Amino acid sequence: MDGMTTSIVLPDSSRARLLHRFGAAAAGWCDELDALIAEFAAAWRLRPLELLPAGSNSVVLRCESDEHGQAVLKLTPDPEVARQEATALRGWWGVPYVVDLLEADPGRGAVLLEWLPEPEPLADADWSLEEVVPLLTALRVAPPDGAELPTLTERVGFLFDLMDGRARELPSLHFLPGLLAESRAACLELAEGGPIGLVHGDLHAGNVVRTGGRLVAIDPRPCLGDQAIDLVDWALDGTTDEETARRRVDLLSERIPGVDRDRLWAWCRGFAAAIAVSLLRHRPDDPWGRFMLDWARR
């Protein structure tokens, strides 16, 4: 296969998103993106086809590959993001519920991933907790030997730093800073204990897709710590009453080996305020967000 023959134009919205995430230092990276794509097209024998939707820290392209058929090239201005993702995906090697890592050059901020045909995020679909349990169970693996990943304490601190900033978009909720501080303290205490495993770190219905008759987890923000944190979003997704939350926590702790019911419940209570902020900043009357806020204040 010849090298790159398709020029990729980065939309202004994508550039703005990367600059917001990484600051002015990402401007030069964006300017050199075409050359970076060409470099990996040659090194990994790819032909880039199109840009795909991406999160806040990467550019993602569908490619044709000599060795792998269709594949996904994911590039980020921050090599540490690529290194952590590659480390986690190697830790899940052979787990059919996680996207496969095909190639990696973390120092250059690049990973090549398995192509998932017609992926449908569960956030856009009907799903049941029972359907997701096998995936949640399979992801519970031991830390890879020698893995250098953030601790769960660091991940929790990052998430609450993010929520503190977002809470400023909700000035009418004057009690939020204090509520988030209490929630942060509770979650940091939880993060210091519990068993140590490989944690996805961003495992919610938007990061699990239905594709080819199976469920696949994508886009980890990995760390090492109590894997019960990966179950929080599944226990609380769309919840508007405590009885439903309790029933889901019971199901997850009964069906997934090694899950401590009380610790999972504590994680859910601890993250309720953060979930409320994430939802209410977009939709102040969101029923799920309102319940999370009220629940966190009890």
Contacts in CASP RR format, 6 or more apart in sequence:
PFRMAT RR
TARGET T0000
AUTHOR 0000-0000-0000
METHOD contacts of the structure
MODEL  1
MDGMTTSIVLPDSSRARLLHRFGAAAAGWCDELDALIAEFAAAWRLRPLE
LLPAGSNSVVLRCESDEHGQAVLKLTPDPEVARQEATALRGWWGVPYVVD
LLEADPGRGAVLLEWLPEPEPLADADWSLEEVVPLLTALRVAPPDGAELP
TLTERVGFLFDLMDGRARELPSLHFLPGLLAESRAACLELAEGGPIGLVH
GDLHAGNVVRTGGRLVAIDPRPCLGDQAIDLVDWALDGTTDEETARRRVD
LLSERIPGVDRDRLWAWCRGFAAAIAVSLLRHRPDDPWGRFMLDWARR
1 45 0 8 1.000
1 46 0 8 1.000
1 47 0 8 1.000
1 64 0 8 1.000
1 65 0 8 1.000
1 66 0 8 1.000
2 47 0 8 1.000
3 38 0 8 1.000
3 41 0 8 1.000
3 42 0 8 1.000
3 45 0 8 1.000
3 46 0 8 1.000
3 47 0 8 1.000
4 37 0 8 1.000
4 38 0 8 1.000
4 41 0 8 1.000
4 42 0 8 1.000
4 46 0 8 1.000
4 47 0 8 1.000
4 48 0 8 1.000
5 47 0 8 1.000
6 47 0 8 1.000
6 48 0 8 1.000
6 49 0 8 1.000
6 50 0 8 1.000
7 34 0 8 1.000
8 33 0 8 1.000
8 34 0 8 1.000
8 37 0 8 1.000
8 48 0 8 1.000
8 51 0 8 1.000
8 61 0 8 1.000
10 30 0 8 1.000
10 33 0 8 1.000
10 51 0 8 1.000
10 59 0 8 1.000
11 51 0 8 1.000
14 51 0 8 1.000
14 54 0 8 1.000
14 59 0 8 1.000
15 30 0 8 1.000
17 55 0 8 1.000
17 56 0 8 1.000
18 26 0 8 1.000
18 29 0 8 1.000
18 30 0 8 1.000
18 56 0 8 1.000
18 57 0 8 1.000
18 59 0 8 1.000
18 77 0 8 1.000
19 26 0 8 1.000
19 27 0 8 1.000
19 30 0 8 1.000
20 56 0 8 1.000
21 56 0 8 1.000
21 57 0 8 1.000
22 29 0 8 1.000
22 57 0 8 1.000
22 77 0 8 1.000
22 78 0 8 1.000
25 77 0 8 1.000
26 77 0 8 1.000
29 36 0 8 1.000
29 77 0 8 1.000
30 77 0 8 1.000
33 59 0 8 1.000
33 75 0 8 1.000
36 75 0 8 1.000
36 108 0 8 1.000
36 110 0 8 1.000
37 48 0 8 1.000
37 61 0 8 1.000
37 73 0 8 1.000
37 75 0 8 1.000
39 108 0 8 1.000
40 46 0 8 1.000
40 73 0 8 1.000
40 75 0 8 1.000
40 105 0 8 1.000
40 108 0 8 1.000
40 110 0 8 1.000
40 112 0 8 1.000
41 47 0 8 1.000
41 48 0 8 1.000
41 63 0 8 1.000
43 105 0 8 1.000
44 65 0 8 1.000
44 67 0 8 1.000
44 73 0 8 1.000
44 103 0 8 1.000
44 112 0 8 1.000
45 65 0 8 1.000
45 66 0 8 1.000
45 67 0 8 1.000
46 63 0 8 1.000
46 64 0 8 1.000
46 65 0 8 1.000
46 71 0 8 1.000
46 73 0 8 1.000
46 112 0 8 1.000
47 63 0 8 1.000
47 64 0 8 1.000
48 61 0 8 1.000
48 62 0 8 1.000
48 63 0 8 1.000
48 73 0 8 1.000
49 61 0 8 1.000
49 62 0 8 1.000
49 63 0 8 1.000
49 64 0 8 1.000
50 61 0 8 1.000
50 62 0 8 1.000
51 59 0 8 1.000
51 60 0 8 1.000
51 61 0 8 1.000
52 60 0 8 1.000
52 61 0 8 1.000
52 62 0 8 1.000
52 72 0 8 1.000
53 60 0 8 1.000
54 60 0 8 1.000
54 74 0 8 1.000
55 219 0 8 1.000
57 76 0 8 1.000
57 77 0 8 1.000
57 78 0 8 1.000
57 81 0 8 1.000
58 74 0 8 1.000
58 75 0 8 1.000
58 76 0 8 1.000
58 81 0 8 1.000
59 74 0 8 1.000
59 75 0 8 1.000
59 76 0 8 1.000
60 72 0 8 1.000
60 73 0 8 1.000
60 74 0 8 1.000
60 75 0 8 1.000
61 72 0 8 1.000
61 73 0 8 1.000
61 74 0 8 1.000
61 75 0 8 1.000
62 70 0 8 1.000
62 71 0 8 1.000
62 72 0 8 1.000
62 115 0 8 1.000
63 70 0 8 1.000
63 71 0 8 1.000
63 72 0 8 1.000
63 73 0 8 1.000
63 112 0 8 1.000
64 70 0 8 1.000
64 71 0 8 1.000
65 71 0 8 1.000
65 102 0 8 1.000
65 112 0 8 1.000
67 102 0 8 1.000
68 102 0 8 1.000
68 112 0 8 1.000
68 114 0 8 1.000
68 115 0 8 1.000
69 115 0 8 1.000
70 115 0 8 1.000
70 117 0 8 1.000
71 102 0 8 1.000
71 112 0 8 1.000
71 113 0 8 1.000
71 114 0 8 1.000
71 115 0 8 1.000
72 112 0 8 1.000
72 113 0 8 1.000
72 114 0 8 1.000
72 115 0 8 1.000
72 116 0 8 1.000
73 110 0 8 1.000
73 111 0 8 1.000
73 112 0 8 1.000
73 113 0 8 1.000
74 82 0 8 1.000
74 85 0 8 1.000
74 110 0 8 1.000
74 111 0 8 1.000
74 112 0 8 1.000
74 113 0 8 1.000
75 109 0 8 1.000
75 110 0 8 1.000
76 82 0 8 1.000
76 109 0 8 1.000
77 109 0 8 1.000
78 109 0 8 1.000
79 106 0 8 1.000
79 107 0 8 1.000
79 108 0 8 1.000
79 109 0 8 1.000
81 109 0 8 1.000
82 104 0 8 1.000
82 105 0 8 1.000
82 106 0 8 1.000
82 107 0 8 1.000
82 108 0 8 1.000
82 109 0 8 1.000
82 110 0 8 1.000
82 111 0 8 1.000
83 106 0 8 1.000
83 107 0 8 1.000
83 109 0 8 1.000
84 149 0 8 1.000
84 150 0 8 1.000
84 220 0 8 1.000
84 221 0 8 1.000
84 222 0 8 1.000
85 111 0 8 1.000
85 219 0 8 1.000
85 220 0 8 1.000
85 222 0 8 1.000
86 101 0 8 1.000
86 104 0 8 1.000
86 106 0 8 1.000
86 111 0 8 1.000
87 144 0 8 1.000
87 147 0 8 1.000
87 148 0 8 1.000
87 149 0 8 1.000
87 222 0 8 1.000
88 144 0 8 1.000
88 149 0 8 1.000
88 198 0 8 1.000
88 200 0 8 1.000
88 220 0 8 1.000
88 222 0 8 1.000
89 98 0 8 1.000
89 99 0 8 1.000
89 100 0 8 1.000
89 101 0 8 1.000
89 111 0 8 1.000
89 113 0 8 1.000
89 220 0 8 1.000
90 101 0 8 1.000
90 144 0 8 1.000
91 141 0 8 1.000
91 144 0 8 1.000
91 147 0 8 1.000
91 198 0 8 1.000
92 98 0 8 1.000
92 139 0 8 1.000
92 141 0 8 1.000
92 198 0 8 1.000
93 100 0 8 1.000
93 101 0 8 1.000
94 100 0 8 1.000
95 138 0 8 1.000
95 139 0 8 1.000
95 141 0 8 1.000
96 138 0 8 1.000
96 214 0 8 1.000
97 134 0 8 1.000
97 135 0 8 1.000
97 138 0 8 1.000
97 139 0 8 1.000
97 214 0 8 1.000
97 215 0 8 1.000
97 216 0 8 1.000
97 217 0 8 1.000
98 138 0 8 1.000
98 139 0 8 1.000
98 216 0 8 1.000
98 217 0 8 1.000
99 113 0 8 1.000
99 114 0 8 1.000
99 116 0 8 1.000
99 216 0 8 1.000
99 217 0 8 1.000
99 218 0 8 1.000
100 113 0 8 1.000
100 114 0 8 1.000
101 111 0 8 1.000
101 112 0 8 1.000
101 113 0 8 1.000
101 114 0 8 1.000
102 112 0 8 1.000
102 113 0 8 1.000
102 114 0 8 1.000
103 110 0 8 1.000
103 111 0 8 1.000
103 112 0 8 1.000
104 110 0 8 1.000
104 111 0 8 1.000
104 112 0 8 1.000
105 111 0 8 1.000
116 209 0 8 1.000
116 211 0 8 1.000
116 212 0 8 1.000
116 216 0 8 1.000
116 218 0 8 1.000
117 211 0 8 1.000
117 212 0 8 1.000
118 211 0 8 1.000
118 212 0 8 1.000
119 209 0 8 1.000
119 210 0 8 1.000
119 211 0 8 1.000
119 216 0 8 1.000
119 218 0 8 1.000
120 209 0 8 1.000
120 210 0 8 1.000
120 211 0 8 1.000
121 205 0 8 1.000
121 206 0 8 1.000
121 207 0 8 1.000
121 208 0 8 1.000
121 209 0 8 1.000
122 132 0 8 1.000
122 205 0 8 1.000
122 206 0 8 1.000
122 208 0 8 1.000
122 209 0 8 1.000
122 210 0 8 1.000
122 215 0 8 1.000
123 204 0 8 1.000
123 205 0 8 1.000
123 206 0 8 1.000
124 206 0 8 1.000
125 210 0 8 1.000
127 205 0 8 1.000
127 210 0 8 1.000
129 234 0 8 1.000
129 248 0 8 1.000
129 251 0 8 1.000
129 252 0 8 1.000
130 251 0 8 1.000
130 255 0 8 1.000
131 215 0 8 1.000
132 208 0 8 1.000
132 215 0 8 1.000
132 234 0 8 1.000
133 251 0 8 1.000
133 252 0 8 1.000
133 255 0 8 1.000
133 256 0 8 1.000
134 215 0 8 1.000
135 208 0 8 1.000
135 215 0 8 1.000
135 217 0 8 1.000
136 203 0 8 1.000
136 230 0 8 1.000
136 231 0 8 1.000
136 234 0 8 1.000
136 252 0 8 1.000
136 256 0 8 1.000
137 255 0 8 1.000
137 256 0 8 1.000
137 257 0 8 1.000
139 198 0 8 1.000
139 200 0 8 1.000
139 203 0 8 1.000
139 217 0 8 1.000
139 227 0 8 1.000
139 230 0 8 1.000
140 197 0 8 1.000
140 227 0 8 1.000
140 256 0 8 1.000
140 257 0 8 1.000
140 258 0 8 1.000
141 197 0 8 1.000
141 198 0 8 1.000
142 197 0 8 1.000
142 198 0 8 1.000
143 149 0 8 1.000
143 196 0 8 1.000
143 197 0 8 1.000
143 198 0 8 1.000
143 224 0 8 1.000
144 198 0 8 1.000
147 198 0 8 1.000
147 224 0 8 1.000
149 198 0 8 1.000
149 222 0 8 1.000
149 223 0 8 1.000
149 224 0 8 1.000
150 158 0 8 1.000
150 222 0 8 1.000
150 223 0 8 1.000
150 224 0 8 1.000
151 191 0 8 1.000
151 223 0 8 1.000
151 224 0 8 1.000
151 225 0 8 1.000
152 191 0 8 1.000
152 199 0 8 1.000
152 223 0 8 1.000
152 224 0 8 1.000
152 225 0 8 1.000
152 226 0 8 1.000
152 229 0 8 1.000
153 188 0 8 1.000
153 191 0 8 1.000
153 192 0 8 1.000
154 223 0 8 1.000
155 191 0 8 1.000
155 199 0 8 1.000
155 201 0 8 1.000
155 221 0 8 1.000
155 223 0 8 1.000
156 184 0 8 1.000
156 187 0 8 1.000
156 188 0 8 1.000
156 191 0 8 1.000
156 229 0 8 1.000
157 184 0 8 1.000
157 188 0 8 1.000
159 274 0 8 1.000
160 180 0 8 1.000
160 183 0 8 1.000
160 184 0 8 1.000
160 187 0 8 1.000
160 274 0 8 1.000
163 180 0 8 1.000
163 273 0 8 1.000
163 274 0 8 1.000
163 277 0 8 1.000
163 278 0 8 1.000
164 177 0 8 1.000
164 180 0 8 1.000
166 277 0 8 1.000
166 278 0 8 1.000
166 281 0 8 1.000
167 173 0 8 1.000
167 176 0 8 1.000
167 177 0 8 1.000
167 180 0 8 1.000
167 277 0 8 1.000
169 281 0 8 1.000
170 176 0 8 1.000
170 277 0 8 1.000
170 280 0 8 1.000
170 281 0 8 1.000
170 284 0 8 1.000
173 280 0 8 1.000
173 293 0 8 1.000
175 297 0 8 1.000
176 273 0 8 1.000
176 277 0 8 1.000
179 273 0 8 1.000
179 296 0 8 1.000
179 297 0 8 1.000
180 273 0 8 1.000
180 274 0 8 1.000
180 277 0 8 1.000
182 273 0 8 1.000
183 270 0 8 1.000
183 271 0 8 1.000
183 272 0 8 1.000
183 273 0 8 1.000
183 274 0 8 1.000
183 296 0 8 1.000
186 266 0 8 1.000
186 269 0 8 1.000
186 270 0 8 1.000
187 267 0 8 1.000
187 270 0 8 1.000
187 271 0 8 1.000
190 226 0 8 1.000
190 229 0 8 1.000
190 263 0 8 1.000
190 266 0 8 1.000
190 267 0 8 1.000
190 270 0 8 1.000
191 225 0 8 1.000
191 226 0 8 1.000
191 229 0 8 1.000
193 226 0 8 1.000
194 225 0 8 1.000
194 226 0 8 1.000
194 260 0 8 1.000
194 263 0 8 1.000
195 225 0 8 1.000
195 226 0 8 1.000
195 227 0 8 1.000
195 258 0 8 1.000
196 224 0 8 1.000
196 225 0 8 1.000
196 226 0 8 1.000
197 224 0 8 1.000
197 225 0 8 1.000
197 226 0 8 1.000
197 227 0 8 1.000
198 222 0 8 1.000
198 224 0 8 1.000
198 227 0 8 1.000
199 222 0 8 1.000
199 223 0 8 1.000
199 224 0 8 1.000
199 225 0 8 1.000
199 226 0 8 1.000
199 227 0 8 1.000
199 229 0 8 1.000
199 230 0 8 1.000
200 207 0 8 1.000
200 217 0 8 1.000
200 220 0 8 1.000
200 221 0 8 1.000
200 222 0 8 1.000
200 230 0 8 1.000
201 220 0 8 1.000
201 221 0 8 1.000
201 222 0 8 1.000
201 223 0 8 1.000
201 229 0 8 1.000
201 230 0 8 1.000
202 219 0 8 1.000
202 220 0 8 1.000
202 221 0 8 1.000
203 217 0 8 1.000
203 220 0 8 1.000
203 230 0 8 1.000
203 231 0 8 1.000
203 233 0 8 1.000
203 234 0 8 1.000
204 233 0 8 1.000
204 234 0 8 1.000
204 237 0 8 1.000
205 233 0 8 1.000
205 234 0 8 1.000
205 237 0 8 1.000
207 217 0 8 1.000
207 218 0 8 1.000
207 219 0 8 1.000
208 215 0 8 1.000
208 216 0 8 1.000
208 217 0 8 1.000
208 218 0 8 1.000
209 215 0 8 1.000
209 216 0 8 1.000
209 218 0 8 1.000
226 263 0 8 1.000
226 267 0 8 1.000
228 259 0 8 1.000
228 260 0 8 1.000
228 263 0 8 1.000
228 264 0 8 1.000
228 267 0 8 1.000
229 267 0 8 1.000
231 252 0 8 1.000
231 256 0 8 1.000
231 259 0 8 1.000
231 264 0 8 1.000
231 267 0 8 1.000
232 264 0 8 1.000
232 267 0 8 1.000
232 268 0 8 1.000
232 271 0 8 1.000
233 275 0 8 1.000
234 248 0 8 1.000
234 252 0 8 1.000
235 245 0 8 1.000
235 248 0 8 1.000
235 249 0 8 1.000
235 252 0 8 1.000
235 264 0 8 1.000
235 268 0 8 1.000
236 245 0 8 1.000
236 248 0 8 1.000
236 268 0 8 1.000
236 271 0 8 1.000
236 272 0 8 1.000
236 275 0 8 1.000
236 292 0 8 1.000
238 287 0 8 1.000
238 288 0 8 1.000
239 245 0 8 1.000
239 248 0 8 1.000
239 288 0 8 1.000
239 291 0 8 1.000
239 292 0 8 1.000
240 287 0 8 1.000
240 288 0 8 1.000
240 290 0 8 1.000
240 291 0 8 1.000
241 291 0 8 1.000
242 295 0 8 1.000
245 268 0 8 1.000
245 295 0 8 1.000
246 265 0 8 1.000
249 261 0 8 1.000
249 264 0 8 1.000
249 265 0 8 1.000
249 268 0 8 1.000
250 261 0 8 1.000
252 259 0 8 1.000
252 264 0 8 1.000
253 259 0 8 1.000
253 260 0 8 1.000
253 261 0 8 1.000
253 264 0 8 1.000
269 295 0 8 1.000
269 296 0 8 1.000
270 296 0 8 1.000
272 292 0 8 1.000
272 293 0 8 1.000
272 295 0 8 1.000
272 296 0 8 1.000
273 292 0 8 1.000
273 293 0 8 1.000
273 296 0 8 1.000
275 288 0 8 1.000
275 289 0 8 1.000
275 292 0 8 1.000
276 289 0 8 1.000
276 290 0 8 1.000
276 292 0 8 1.000
276 293 0 8 1.000
276 296 0 8 1.000
279 286 0 8 1.000
279 288 0 8 1.000
279 289 0 8 1.000
279 292 0 8 1.000
280 286 0 8 1.000
280 289 0 8 1.000
280 290 0 8 1.000
280 293 0 8 1.000
END
